[in-house]
Amino acid sequence: MKLGSLFFLLLCTFPVFAAVSFTQVNGAKVEYEISGQGKHTILLEAGGSAGLSDWDPIFEDLTKNAKVIRYSRVGNGNSEPIKKHYSAEDYAQETQQFLTALKIEKPIVYIAHSYGAHVARVFAAMYPNKVSALMLIEPASEHDVDIMRKIDLQQAEKEIAQIKLDDLANGMSNQYLDFWSKRPLPDYPQIPDIPVTVIASTKEFKNPSVLFFTDKGREMWGQLHTDWAQAFPQGKAVLTNKSYHYPQNDEPKMVVAEVIQLLTRITSHP
């Protein structure tokens, strides 16, 4: 096969994204990618220690429906390493600075995964005029530890302590100390009356590593996020038993469909 033909085949086989760029946010280098166009601007916020590549399975499809921005928070991906303790408030402020650096002036559709959902909740409360809709995918919650404690208090305390130690070793302890120690996180009506979708997994684990992943924990997790979403006048909960913690990887078509529906709800409720 000729080299030119092989290159063409590769282009057709694998998604081609816009080149990753860098900008300065609060003196730190931040990587991002922006592609697509449309009435709405979507911001993708990855979870935990993840970077923008976490959105690979759905990024291209989303760009067919809106302008889409994905980035890596400071300390993640190829962005500058963390040099201080970060709180969600710090991240939210830098997210606003990031959007300003990109000259994004109109409200965003904020789509966030796991710990990133905590950042998104704080951002929506701090900058209510900057968010037109919110989607939280498998969102980290201040009530994660409550679920474990309700199942088995003594065992929960042992598991929580070990999780904190493990994540301290990985440089992630600030995340757990951040949202596990705050009661409660921003909620409706601190977050404005906007369309909100929560996608949460209730899939059962064959060998749960901690109480949180037991069958009872999964049931309580689903109920927690159903109740939270329904507290919003325009809230919607989507429970899935086909994914674990990464629905955007396991069920990309479902996630994209929910995003498109969320965009429609913005149009219906200006």
C-alpha positions in Angstrom: 0.0 0.0 0.0 1.3 3.5 -0.9 2.1 5.8 2.0 -0.4 8.4 0.8 -3.2 5.7 0.7 -2.2 4.5 4.2 -2.3 8.0 5.6 -5.8 8.5 4.1 -7.0 5.3 5.6 -5.7 6.3 9.0 -7.6 9.7 8.7 -10.8 7.8 7.9 -10.3 5.3 10.7 -9.4 7.6 13.7 -11.0 10.8 14.7 -9.0 13.9 13.8 -9.2 16.7 16.4 -8.0 20.2 16.3 -4.4 20.8 17.5 -4.0 21.2 21.2 -3.1 24.8 22.2 -1.8 26.5 25.3 -2.7 29.7 27.2 -1.7 31.3 30.4 -4.0 31.3 33.4 -2.9 33.0 36.6 0.7 32.6 35.4 0.4 28.9 34.7 0.4 27.1 31.3 -2.9 25.4 30.5 -3.6 23.1 27.6 -6.9 23.2 25.7 -8.6 22.3 22.5 -11.4 24.1 20.8 -13.4 22.9 17.9 -16.9 23.1 16.3 -19.4 25.9 16.0 -23.0 26.6 16.9 -25.3 28.6 19.0 -23.9 27.1 22.3 -20.5 26.8 23.7 -19.7 23.6 25.7 -16.9 23.5 28.3 -15.7 20.0 29.2 -14.3 19.6 32.7 -12.5 16.3 33.4 -12.4 14.5 36.8 -9.7 13.8 39.4 -6.2 13.8 38.0 -7.5 13.5 34.4 -6.8 15.8 31.5 -8.6 16.7 28.3 -8.0 13.2 26.7 -10.7 11.9 29.0 -13.3 13.3 26.6 -11.8 11.6 23.5 -14.9 9.2 23.0 -17.4 12.0 22.7 -15.4 15.2 21.7 -15.8 14.9 18.0 -19.5 14.1 18.0 -20.1 17.1 20.3 -18.3 19.4 18.0 -21.0 18.6 15.4 -23.6 20.3 17.6 -21.8 23.2 19.3 -18.5 25.0 19.9 -16.7 22.7 22.3 -13.8 23.5 24.6 -11.9 20.8 26.5 -8.9 21.6 28.7 -6.7 20.2 31.5 -6.9 22.0 34.9 -3.5 23.1 36.3 -1.8 20.0 37.6 -3.4 17.7 35.0 -2.6 16.5 31.5 0.1 18.7 29.9 -0.9 21.7 31.9 1.6 23.1 34.4 2.1 21.0 37.5 0.4 22.1 40.7 2.6 24.3 43.0 0.1 24.9 45.8 -3.0 23.4 47.5 -6.0 23.9 45.3 -9.6 24.2 46.4 -12.6 24.0 44.1 -13.0 27.8 44.5 -9.4 28.2 43.2 -10.2 26.0 40.2 -13.5 27.8 39.6 -11.8 31.2 39.6 -9.1 29.9 37.2 -11.8 28.5 35.0 -13.3 31.9 34.7 -9.9 33.4 33.9 -9.4 30.6 31.3 -12.6 31.5 29.6 -11.7 35.2 29.6 -8.3 34.3 28.1 -10.2 32.6 25.2 -12.6 35.5 24.9 -15.6 33.4 25.7 -18.2 35.9 26.8 -21.5 34.2 26.5 -22.8 31.7 29.1 -21.4 28.1 28.7 -22.9 24.7 28.8 -20.8 23.2 31.6 -20.3 19.4 31.3 -18.2 17.9 34.1 -17.2 14.5 35.3 -16.4 13.1 38.8 -14.4 15.7 40.8 -14.8 18.1 37.9 -18.5 18.2 38.8 -17.6 19.6 42.2 -15.7 22.4 40.4 -18.7 23.0 38.1 -21.1 23.3 41.0 -18.9 25.9 42.7 -18.4 27.8 39.4 -22.1 27.9 38.7 -22.7 29.4 42.1 -19.8 31.9 41.9 -20.6 32.9 38.3 -24.4 32.3 37.8 -24.6 34.5 34.8 -21.8 32.5 33.1 -23.7 29.1 32.9 -26.7 28.4 30.7 -26.9 24.7 31.5 -25.2 22.1 33.6 -24.4 18.4 33.1 -22.8 16.4 35.9 -21.5 12.9 34.9 -20.9 10.5 37.9 -20.4 13.6 40.0 -18.3 13.5 43.2 -20.5 14.5 46.1 -20.0 15.7 49.6 -22.3 12.8 50.6 -20.1 10.0 49.2 -18.8 9.3 52.7 -22.3 9.5 54.2 -23.3 6.6 52.0 -20.4 4.5 53.2 -21.1 5.4 56.9 -24.8 4.5 56.6 -23.9 1.0 55.4 -21.2 0.2 58.0 -19.8 3.1 60.1 -16.8 1.3 61.5 -15.7 -0.2 58.2 -16.4 3.1 56.5 -14.0 5.0 58.7 -11.2 2.6 57.9 -11.8 2.8 54.2 -12.1 6.6 54.2 -8.8 6.9 56.1 -7.1 4.6 53.6 -8.5 6.4 50.6 -7.1 9.7 51.9 -3.7 8.1 52.5 -3.7 6.6 49.0 -4.6 9.9 47.3 -2.1 11.8 49.4 0.6 9.6 47.9 -0.8 10.4 44.5 -0.9 14.2 45.1 -4.8 14.1 45.0 -5.7 14.5 48.7 -6.8 18.1 48.3 -9.7 16.9 46.2 -11.1 14.6 48.9 -10.3 17.0 51.7 -12.0 19.7 49.6 -15.4 18.2 49.1 -15.7 15.7 51.9 -15.1 18.5 54.4 -17.7 20.9 53.1 -21.3 20.8 54.0 -23.2 21.4 51.8 -21.7 22.2 48.4 -23.5 24.8 46.2 -27.0 23.7 45.3 -30.3 25.1 44.0 -31.1 28.0 44.5 -27.4 29.0 44.8 -27.1 27.6 41.3 -29.5 29.4 39.1 -32.7 28.0 37.5 -31.1 26.4 34.5 -31.5 23.1 32.7 -29.5 20.5 34.8 -28.8 16.8 33.9 -27.1 14.3 36.2 -25.9 11.0 34.8 -25.1 8.5 37.5 -24.2 4.8 37.4 -26.0 2.1 39.5 -24.1 -0.8 37.9 -23.3 -3.4 40.4 -19.7 -4.5 41.0 -18.8 -8.2 41.2 -16.0 -7.6 43.7 -16.6 -4.1 45.3 -13.4 -2.7 46.7 -15.1 -0.4 49.2 -18.6 0.0 50.7 -19.4 2.7 48.2 -19.4 0.1 45.4 -21.5 -2.5 47.1 -25.0 -3.1 45.8 -26.5 -1.0 48.6 -24.0 1.7 47.9 -25.0 1.8 44.2 -28.7 2.0 45.1 -28.1 4.9 47.5 -25.9 6.7 45.0 -28.6 6.5 42.4 -31.2 7.9 44.8 -28.9 10.6 46.0 -28.4 12.0 42.5 -32.0 11.6 41.5 -33.1 13.6 44.5 -30.4 16.3 43.8 -31.4 16.7 40.2 -35.1 16.8 40.9 -34.5 19.7 43.3 -33.9 21.8 40.3 -37.1 23.1 38.4 -35.4 22.0 35.2 -33.5 19.0 36.6 -33.2 15.6 35.1 -31.6 12.4 36.4 -30.3 9.7 34.1 -29.4 6.4 35.9 -27.5 3.8 34.0 -26.6 0.2 34.8 -24.4 -0.2 31.7 -21.5 1.9 32.8 -19.2 2.2 35.8 -17.6 5.5 36.6 -17.0 6.6 32.9 -20.2 6.7 31.0 -18.5 8.9 28.4 -16.3 5.9 27.6 -18.7 3.0 28.1 -21.9 4.7 26.6 -20.7 7.5 24.5 -23.8 7.6 22.3 -26.0 7.9 25.3 -24.0 10.7 26.8 -23.9 12.6 23.5 -27.7 12.1 23.1 -28.2 13.6 26.6 -26.0 16.5 25.8 -28.0 17.2 22.6 -31.2 17.0 24.6 -29.8 19.4 27.1 -29.0 21.9 24.4 -32.6 21.6 23.2 -33.8 22.4 26.7 -31.8 25.6 26.7 -33.6 26.6 23.6 -36.9 25.8 25.1 -36.2 27.7 28.3 -34.2 30.8 27.4 
